[in-house]
Amino acid sequence: MANVWSGVTIDCLDPERVARFWSALLGREPGPSQEGWVYLGERGDPQPRLVFQPVPEPQTGKVRIHLDISVDDIDEAMTAVINLGGRFTGERHDYEEGVVVVMADPEDHEFCLVKYYG
C-alpha cells in the first residue's frame, strides 16, 4: 500500500473568506466540496489540496504546523498577502540559503513566505 499526502485541512470560522485568500494567493481554484467546506484543488492533483473546514471556535495559541510558500520576490509577495487581507507578523529570518518571513492569513493562520537564493 502506498501512502500519499493528499491535502492539508485548515480550521476556520469563515471557510469561504479564508479560502478566497488562499485561492488568490496560490492561484488555485475551488474544487468539489462538501457543504460548508471549501476545497482548493481536487484529489489526484499534482499539489495536495487545501481543505477549509468550518469550526465554531476561534484559534487560540500557536499552531504547530504551517505552510511554506516559495516566492520569487519576498517584498512583492508580502505586499500581495497584505493586499489580500493577510498580515506580516514582524518575524523575519535571514539565512545563507534564503529569507523567511512569517505572515498570517485573515484568520491569523501563520505561514511562511520563503525566497531561496540560487
N, C-alpha and C positions, 0 to 999 in steps of 0.2 A: 504494500500500500504506500503510495506517495503522499507525503504531507505537503500541501501547497498553501502559502499565505494568500488569502483571498480578499482581505479587507481590514479596515480599521473602523471601529464604531466609536462615535463621539456622543456623549450625553448632552442634551440641550434643552433649555426651557422653550426655545423657539427654533425648531429644526429648520424651518423654511428660511429664516433670516440667516442662520449660520451657514446653511448650505449655499445660499446665494453668494455669500462672501467667498467661500472656498471654490465655488464654481467659477467665479470671476477671476480669482487669483490663479487658479491652476488651469483654466480653460477646459474644464471637464463638465459635460452636460449631465443632467439628471437622467437616470435610467429607471426601469420599472421598480416601484417601491410599494411597500405595504402602507396602508392608510396611516397618516400621521407621521410617517418616517420619510426621509429623503435619502436616496442612494445616488451618489455620483459615480457613474460608470455601471458596468454590468459584470456578473460573474463571467470569468473567462477573458476579461480584458487584459492587455499586457501589464497594466498597472493595477495594483489592488484597488478595489472600490472603497470610497469613503461612505460610511453609513452614519446618518444623523438620527439619533434615537431620542424621542421625547421622554423627559423625566420631569417630575413635579417640583423638585427642589434645586436651588442654585448650587453651583460648585462651591465647595469650601476647601481651603488648603491647596497646596501644590499637587498637581497631577504628576505621577512618577514616570509617565511615558509621554513623548511628544513627537511631532513630525519634524523632519529636517527638509527644507526646501532649497535645492541648489539654484542659484541665480547667477546671471552674467554680470549684473551691476548692483551692488549692495544698496547704494543710495536710491537708485531708481526703484528697486524692489520695496524698500522701506516706505517710500512715498506712495507706491501703489497700495500697500497694506493699509496705510493711514487713510488714503482716499476712499478705500472700500469699507471703512468703519472700524478697522483694527487700530492697534496702538503699539508704540515702541515701549518696552518695559524699562529702558535705560541700561540694560545689560548688553555689553559688547565684549567679545573676546577676540584678540588678535593672536594668531598662531603662525608658525612658519608655513604651514600648508594652506592657510586662508583665514578668512574673517567669519565670525559667527555673531549674529545679533539675535537677541530674544525678542520676539514680537508676541502679540496676543490678538485673537480674533474678537468679534463683537461680544462674545460671552466670556471673555478672558481665558480661553484655552490657549496656553502658551505653545509656541512653536519657534523653530529657528530658521532664519534665512542664512544660507551658507554660500560664501563666494570662495571657491577653491582657486589657488594660484597654480598656473601651469597645467 
